[in-house]
Amino acid sequence: MTNPTTPPSSPAYRGVVLAMLLLVYTFNFLDRQILGILAGPIKAELGLSDTQLGALGGIAFALLYSTLAIPLALLADRTSRTWVITVSLAIWSGFTALCGVASSFTQMFLFRIGVGVGEAGGVAPSYAVIADYFPAHQRARALSIYSLGIPLGSAGGVLLGGYIAQTVEWRTAFIAVGLLGILIAPIFRLVVREPARPVQSGEAVPVSAVFGILAAKRSFWMLALGAACSSMCGYGVAFWLPSLLMRSFGLDILGAGQFLGGLLLIGGVAGVLLGGFLGDAMGGRDKAYYAWVPAVSYVIGMPLFVVGVLSSSVPFAFALFLIPQALVYVWLGPVLTAVQHLVPPHMRASAAATFLLINNLVGLGLGSWSVGALSDALTPTYGVEALRYAIVAALGFYLLAGLFMALAGKALRKDWVVA
């Protein structure tokens, strides 16, 4: 392992580090989610089906994003986490810009794979950097603040993408956000210093050893499967909701972007922060609550989502979506913190990547594709409303997520590694 430069440990500098990581994560989700709001014009210009659009939103991105995350996390654990994040940001931003020049499904598919390759090196090392900088009793809140990149980036993607597509064209949206990310990469590296880590004796730990530790823990499997079910629904709904708003609620692309952007900024941000607060507050008393808090949130939120999808009023649907939109984001802080505490500190990035491999292969890889395929299958029966019923069917995965999280609670008490 390299000898890292010890960064200032002041709360102010930790705040700067967290803000920079949040900025990078915001672009991570902006680049991956912008495709959802642009699906309509892309489908029209390139002549795509819903199944193909779903593949672009899921399988194309998740294919190498999930599998490369583990070797890149190992590289980050053994060398410099901040350098891995910096280079990854530059790569995924470059491929996002290239999506703006795609002229066929095949080209767009390949460029989306490239976005996934870049983003594979961004998330797991960031989890580890946060765990290195922040003490244990603050990690759920710190990881929740970092996770604000999900609703902020997703909201930015639909708002910015919708505005640019409405006023200019969809290709310009990809190029603009891609170039912005490339500009941020060197700034991130200059500001964020490599955190100090405990010096480990002996050889570097192979990924098989990290997986062996995780595989022996029941809590890991329950958390991973619960998150995968949640993400399968979450990514599927997030990708297809703009199209639903345009097809079934009569909104244009700008109106759909404003609807979803407002939903993410209000409900999503509130849910992420609530999860971090509850994780630290309740998990400090009983580690089981790191899983039980998300379990309850899923069960409460799912029926409200169903009623909103089946409604016909835009204001009524927005009001109904706000609460479940918050509840389905509650899991981020508590669960990500729990995963960081299933292994010793020097294995954290590798553990996070292993968790993300399962979560993203199932959730991100299958979520948007399965909803799109089901929409195509239901179209002969339900016509333009097929997408509405495909989304309703997908929402059932939130109940499965709640079940797995509930089963993870007791196991966390004995699987937790204090560090």
Beta strands, then each sheet from edge to edge (+ up, - down):
end
